[in-house]
Amino acid sequence: MRFSPAGDPGVPDARSATRYLIWLASRHKRLFTVGIGLGVVWMVAQALMPAAVGRAVDGLARRDEGALLTWGLVLLGLGVLQAVAGILRHRCAVHNWLAGAYRTVQLTVEAANRLGAALPRRVAAGEVVSIGTADIGQIGHAIDITARGAGSLVAIVTVAVILLNTSMPLGLVVVLGVPLLMAVVALLIRPLHRQQQAYRDAEGALTTRAGDIVSGLRVLRGVGGEPVLSAGYRARSQELRTRGLRVARVESLLEAAQVLLPGAFLVLVTWLGARFALRGQISAGQLVAFYGYTAFLVNPLRNLTEAVDKLTRGHVSARRVVRLLQLTPELVDPAQPVALPDGPGELADPDSGVVLRPGRFTALAATAPEDAAAIVDRLGRYTDSDATLHGVPLRSLALPTVRARILVADNDAHLFTGLLRTELDPHDRGDDAVLDAALVAASATDIVEALPDGLDSPVAERGREFSGGQRQRLRLARALVADPETLLLVEPTSAVDAHTEARIAQRLGAARAGRTTLVCTTSPLVLSRADRVIFVEDGKVTAEGTHAELLDGEPRYRATVSREEN
């Protein structure tokens, strides 16, 4: 699979979280490499400072002013070098963090766009939200920590070599002690990895549940289901809290180990160094240097344990991102898309027998609403079928071509955050006259007039400040502003009152004059305004005609719509 749906040649085939992290780092290879190099210089400069201090102390003990001045200047130079390298390393680290985190956001959004309507069926909403809120930070930290981790590793090797050359026993203590400390830390990493994975899964599920409750809160209050859902959410939240405590317990042990083990190591090396100094095996300056080395080693050891921790967290998060990126869309473009003639054409669904004549206002009445939705999905190519436009199978066309020519508007569409003007005309294709005409046709002018700033008023998330009927009318107005060649509407008036529905039915045909329009509905107010009505039973067309003709000659049609007429 390719991480980039756009076919980015810089994106390699990959099937693991580790490869994904490596790929992120390689996208800014030069800056990533420079960051590691600066991290090494930064840490090695600090590692050499105790040696300079030790030499200066020995010079002071011998009353050698030249040696004291020389090593003092060396110490100053090392301090300036590590300061400059540290500043530049931090700059590179921040850039690498941002690059890794926000490239992940881009890929996630591209994957969501690529999956399109299949996304809700393949991935829970909470999973996508958690990637954008939590996982990007962990992935950024995993890329960021590499510079400090590499510098710390080189610094530890440098100190070990110096100690081995100065005192073999003390050098062996460092050479053998550091791997032992890391092994102890590794014992905590594996259970931490498991606990983090379980916590992350539970967090995504709870986020999904919260989104479902918020989106259906108005309905829940109406049927009295809010207490039941709240109790369920509260129980799941406590389960997540328990999992979080388990993660925190292991993390606290890891943090304690990061302080205790290097501290014990420092005490051991200092004690051994003091004994060797008393025996005359090392000088006073070397003892000071040894103490400086062991005190310094606390920092790189903590950096290494932190690197293991952050790389583990980043691996957990990257695994979830890769899982999303590996999902393939249900519909793909053909290898060689067919060109489509210009202008309106006949849109047909052979599976049901529905044929839409170009430029006509057609209504579809189905005994089962799911049959109408299935037909629209086939006509809009949201499911694979033998549907055709201009006699050309939709599966032979590029998806962008189908989306540009055919627009499906149903009641699952969202209103997004932003200005209402932008919401109704996201591509800024129409002027105020176009927007006003669409609002009039959708009988939505009263909604805009009630807002403090009219079309320039902000819309909250999912348009929660509007009622269900108001959102439905605004969605209809947005579809009319888009003015597609073919518009497929699914129950566009199901949530409005009869008077409003009558106004919409009266104006919709005129607003779509010369364009192909299909309205799936069983409302007589809309059916009576259609040029032609198609009656579908058991997923197949059983009758066609005007509303009046079908009422007189088709008892099953009359039974389907009579409930609303009565």
N, C-alpha and C positions, 0 to 999 in steps of 0.2 A: 504494500500500500504506500501511497505518497501522503506525507503529512500535509502538503499544500494542495488544496483542491484546484488551484489555478495552474498546477503543473510547474511550479517553480523549479527550474533546473538545479538550484542549490539545495533542494530538499532530497535527501537520499531515502531509499527504501529502508524501513526499519520496523521492527516488531517488538522492541523492548524499551523499557523506561531508561535503561542505561544508555542505549544508543540515542535516545531522544535528548538526554542531557548532553551527550558528547556533541550531537548535531547543533544544539543551541550554542555551545561554547565555540564551535568551529565557524559559526556565522560571523563572528568578530574575532577571527583567529589572531590578527596582529595585536589588537588591544588586549585580548585574553592572554597572549604570550607575554606582552609587555608587563601586564599586571603581575603575572607569576614571577617574571624576572625582577621587578621592583620589590615584590614580597621577599624574594631570596636576599636581595641586597639589604633590605630593611632589617631582616632578622639576623643575617650574618654580621652586619655592622654592630648590632647589639651584642652578639655572641663574642665578638673580639674585644669588647670594652673591658671585661674582667682581666684579659691578658695584659692590656695596656696599663690598667691600674696596678696589677701585680708587678710589672716591670718598673713602674714609677716608684712603688713602695720599696722594691729592692734597691733602686738608685738612691732613694732617700736614706735607706739603712747604710749604704756605703758612702753617704755624703757626696754623691756624684751629681753635681748640679746640672751637668750637661745631659745625663741620662734622664734626670727628672724633667728637664725642660723638653727634651725630645719626646718622651712618652706622654707628657702633658699635652703637647701639640697633636700627637697622634690621637689621643683621647678626644680632643676638641674636633679634629677632622672626622672621626668616627661619629661623633654626636651630630655634626652638621649633615653628614651623609645619610645617617638613619632618619633624621628629621625630614630632609628633602624627599628621600625615597618613600618614607611613610605617607607623606602628603600626596605624592603622585600615585602611590599604590591605592590609597583610599579613593582617589578620583576614578581610577580604572575600575575598582571594585564596584563603585556606585553605578558606573556606566554598564558594567557587565550584569549587575542585578537588574537594572531597568530593562536592558536588552532581553534578558532571559524571561523576565516576568511578562513584559508587554508583547513580546513575540508570541508567547503562549496565549495571551488574550486574543491576538489577531488570528491565530490558527483555530482557536475555539470558536470565534465568531464565524470564520470562514467555513468551518465544519458544520455549524448550525445552519448557515445559509445553504450549504451544499445538500444537507439532509432535507431542508425545507419542511414540507408538511409531515414528513415521516419522523421528524425529530421527537415530537411528544410520544410517539409510539415506541421509539427505540431507547430514549433516555429520559429519566425523570427530570423535571424542571429543577428540583433542588440540587441535582448532580451538577448541572451546568452552572447554577448560581454559586455553588461551593467552589468550583474550579476558578471562577472569576474573583472570588473574595478571599479564599484561603490558600488554594494550591499554588497560585502564581507567586505568592510571597515565599513559600517553601522552595519552589523551584529557583527563584531569584537568589535566595540564600545559598542554595547548593552551588550555584555558579560563582557567587561572590566569595565563598570561603576557600576556594581553591588556591588563591594567591597566598593567603595567610597560612594555609595548611602546607603548601609546598615550601614556603619560606621557613616554617617551623621545622619541617623534616630536615632540610639542608642544614639549618642551624644546629640541630641536635647532633647530626653527623659531624659537623665541624668541631663542636665541643668535645665529642667523644674522641676524635683524632688528637686534639690538643692534649686531653687528659691522658690518653694512652702514651703519648710521647713524653709526658712529664712524669706520670706515675702509673705504671701498669696496673696495680691493684685498683686504684681509683677509676682508671679508665674502664676496666672491666666491670666495675660496679655500674657505671653509666651504660655501657654497651649491653649488659645483660638486664639492667633494671628497667630501662625504657621499654623494651619489648614486653617485659613482664607486666608493667603498668598498663600498657595498651591491651594486653590479653585480658586483664581483669575488667577493663572498661568494655571490651568486646562482649563479655558475658552479659552485660546489661543491655547491649544494643539490640540483640535478637528479640528478647521479650518486649522491649520498647517498640520495635518494628511491628510486632504483632498487635500490640495494644493501639498503636497509632492507626493501623489499618482498620481495625474494628471501630475505633472512634470515628474515623473519617467516613466509613460506610453509614454509621448511625446518624452522623451529622447531615449527610446528604439526604437520607430518608426523612429526617425531621424537617429539614428545610422544604422539601417537597410537600409534606403534610401541611406545613404552615401556609404555603402558597395556595394550596387547595382550599383551606379554611377561609383565608382572606378573600379569595375570588368568589366563594359561594356564601359569604357571610350574610348577605341580604336574604337569600333563600333560607339559610339555616335559621335565622331569626323568625322568618315567616312561619316555618313549620315547627318551631320549638326545638330544633336539634342542636342549638348552640351549646347547651350544658353538656350534652353527650360528647360532642366533638372536643369541647374544652377539656373535659375529664380525660379523654383519650390522649390529647396532646400533652396534658400535664404529666400523665404516666410515662409517655415516651420521652418527655423532656428529662424526667428524673432518671430514666434509664441512661440517657446520654450523659447526664451529670455523673452517674456512677462510673461510666466508662472513662469520662474525663478524669475522675479521681484516680482511676487505675493508671492512666497514662502519667498523671502528675506524680504518683507514687514512684514509678520507675524513673521518671525524670529527676525527682529529688535525690534518688540514690545516685544517679549519674552525676548530678551537680556536686553532691557530697564527695563522690570519688574523685572528681576533678580538683577538689581542694585538699582532701585528706591524703591521697596517694602521692602527689607531688610534694606536699609538705613533709610527709614521712621520708621521702627520698632525699629532700634537702637536709633534714636532720641527720640521716645516715651518712651522707657524703661529708657533711661538715664535721661530724664526730670522727670519722676515719681520717680526714685531713688534719684535724687537730692532733690526733695521736701520732701521725707521721711527722708533723712539725716538731712535736716534743722529742721525737727520736732523732731529729736532725735529718730525716730523709728528704724533706722539702723545706724550702726557705719560707720566711714570713710572707714575702710577696706572693709566693706560689699558694700559700694557705689563703691569703686574701683573694687571690684569683679563683681558687677552687670554690670558696664560698660564693663569689660572684657568679661563677658558672652555675652552681646548683640553684642559687636564687633566680638566675635568669631562666633556667630550664623549666621553672614553674609555668612561665608564660607560654612557651611553645608546646609544652605538654597539654595545657588547657586548650590551646588552639587545635591540637590534633584531636583531642576528644570532642571538641566542639565541631570540628570538621566531620568526624564520623557521625555525630548526631545530625548535623544539617544535611549531609549527603543521604543519610537514611530517610529523613523526612522528605527531602527532595525526590528520592526514588519512589516513595509511596505516592506522592502527588503526581509525579511524572507517569506512573503506571496508570493512574486514572485518566490523565490527559490522553495518553496513547490509546486507551480503551475507547475514548470518544472519537479520536482521529481515525481509528481503524474502521469505524462504521462506514459502510458504503451506502450511497443513496439507493432507493428502490428503483428510481428511474435515472437513466444515463443517456447522454446524447449519442446518436448513431455515429458510426465511424465516418460516414460520408453523408451529412445532412442534405436533404432534398430542398431545392429552392421552391418557394411558395408564390403563386401568382398574387399580384397586388389587388387590393379591393376586397369587399365582402364576398364570402363564399359560403356554400352550403356546408353546414356542420352536422354530421350524422353519427349516430351510435348504433351500429348493426346489432349489438347484443340485445337492445331493447326495442329497436325499430324507430327511435326518436330521430326525426330529421328537422333541423331548423333552417327555414328559408332565409336567405340574406335580406337584411333591412326590415324584418317583420318583428312585431311584438307578440311573442308566443308565451303562453302559460302552460305549465305542466301540473296536472292534478294527479296524485298517486294515492292509492288506498293505503299504502304504508309509507310514511315519511322516509324511512331508510332506503326505499327503492329510488325515490327522487334524488336523495343525496348520492347514491351510488352512480346514477346516470350522470349527474353533474361532475362527479369525480372523473368519470371516463371522458366526458366531453372536454373537461379542462385539463386532461392528462395528469391527474394526480394519482391515477392508477393505470397500469398498462392495459390496453384494450385495442380493439380494431377500429376505434373512432377515426373519422376522416374529416379533413377540411379541404374544400376545393377538390375532393376526391383523393387527396393525398393522405395516407395514414399518418396520424399524429406522431406515432413512434418513429417515423422517418424524418421528422423535423427536429431541429435543435430546440432544446427547452426554452432558451431565451426568446426564440421566435414564437413559440406557442404562448408564452406568458405575455408577450407584447400584443398578440392578436386576440387572446381570449383571457378575460378576467373573471374569476370566480369570487363572489362576495357572499360569505355566509355569516352566521351569528357567532362563530368562534373567533372572528377577527378581533384584534385588540385595538384600543385607542392608546397611543403612546404619550409619554410625557413630553411637553413642549407647548408652544403656542398653538392655539386652535387653527390658525391660518395655515401653519406648517403641517399640522395633522391632516387637514382636509386636502392640501395640495403639496405633498412632500417634495415633489420635483419642481415646484414653482413654475408650472406650465401655464397657469391661467391667471387672469387679472380679477379684480373685484367683481366685475360683471359676471364672469364665469362662476365664481364662488356663490354669488347671490342667486344666480339661476339654479344652481344645484341645490342650494338650501331651500329655495321656494318649491322645487319639485319634490324634495324630501320632506316638506312641511316642517322644516327645522329652523325657520327664521326666528320663532319665538325663543328658542334656546339661546341663540346668539344675542338677541336683544336683552335677555335677562342677565347676561354676563357683564361685569363692570367695564371691561375694555373691549367688548365685542369679539371680533375675530382675533384680536391681539391678546386675549385673556389666556393665561396658562392652563393647561390640562394636566390634572394629577395622574398618577400611575393608573393605567387601565381605565381612565376616565371615571374614577369612582365617585366623583362629585355629581355625576349624571345618573338619572334613573335608567332602568333597562330599556324603556321605550325611547328615551332621549339618545342613548348610545346607539340604538338600532337606526334611528333616523340620521345620526351623524355618520355612521358607517355607510349608509345609502348615499348620502351627499358626497362622501369621499369617492365612492365608486363612480358616481355621475361626473365628478370633476375629472377623473382619470379618462373618461370618454373613450373606452376601448372599442375596437371594431365589433367585438362580441362580448356581451355582458351576461353572465349567468348568476342570477340572484336566487338564494335559497331562503324562503320564508322571510322576506324583508319587512313584513308588517305584523309579525306574530305577537309583538309586545306592545303595540299601540292600540288606542281606543278606536272605535268604529268610525267616528267623525274624522279623525286624523287619517285613518286607513283609506277612507273614501277620497280625501283630498290627494293622497299620494297616488292612488289608482287613477285618478282623473288626470294628473299631471305627468305621470311617468312615461306614458306613451309619447306625448309631445316632446318631452325632454330627450327621448332616445330616437326621435324621428330619423329615418334613414340608416339606423344602426340595427344590428341583430341583437335582440334581447330575449332572454328566457327567464321567466319568473316561476319558481316552484312554490305553489301555494294551493290551498283548498278554500280560500276566501272568495265567496261570490262577488264581493266588491271589486277585487282585482281581476278575477276570471272574466267578469262581464266586460271589462275594458280591453281585453286582449284581442288581437286580430284573429288568433286561432288558439284553440285549447287542445292539448294532447292529454288523453286519459290513459293512465298506466295502472295495470293491475297485475300483481305477481311479477313485477319487473318487466312486463311487456306492454307495448302499446295495443290497446284494445279498441280505441275509438278516437276520432279527431273531428273537429268542427268548432263552431262558435259555442259560447256558453249556453245560449238559448237552445241551439240545436241539440246539444248533448243532454240538457235537462229534459227535453221532450222525447228524445229517442234512445237514451241510454239509462236504464234504471239503476245500474251500479254506480254510474257517475252521480246521478241524482242522490243516491243514498250516501255517497261520500261527502257531498257538499251541503246536503239539506240540513244537517245539524247546525251549521253556522247560519244558514238562511233563517231557520226557525228561531 
